[in-house]
Amino acid sequence: MKYTKDHEWLRVEGDLVVVGITEHAATQLGDVVFIELPEIETVVAEGDEVAVIESVKAASDISAPMDGEIVAVNEKLVDKPGLVNEDPTAAWFFKMRVDDLSVLDEFMDEDEYQDLIG
């Protein structure tokens, strides 16, 4: 698993990249009450805002970690946004198809992410 500085986790499944938020991010947000997911087949560029999370503390955007196409979204989160608080690693937001999976090498591994959040 890889991590972004924006507290997203990235996991490869076949030729797709699965994106969610880390436990640290979920804890910082508090109880998540609403999630807006991207449209499937949306082509995104790195840094594009693709999803919105609203919690009792704040609203936050989730950015595309890399260029690609959204090919699946986790509809369960729309009905039960609290799943993010229960198990952030299982509560993925969207899956992307990217041209080159080697771009993942640019992201942090577990140890580097733990150093970031201290």
Secondary structure as UniProt FT lines:
FT   STRAND          2..3
FT   TURN            5..6
FT   STRAND          8..13
FT   TURN            14..15
FT   STRAND          16..21
FT   HELIX           23..29
FT   STRAND          32..36
FT   TURN            40..41
FT   STRAND          43..44
FT   TURN            46..47
FT   STRAND          49..55
FT   STRAND          59..63
FT   STRAND          68..73
FT   HELIX           76..79
FT   TURN            81..82
FT   HELIX           83..86
FT   TURN            88..90
FT   STRAND          94..97
FT   HELIX           101..106
FT   HELIX           110..117
//
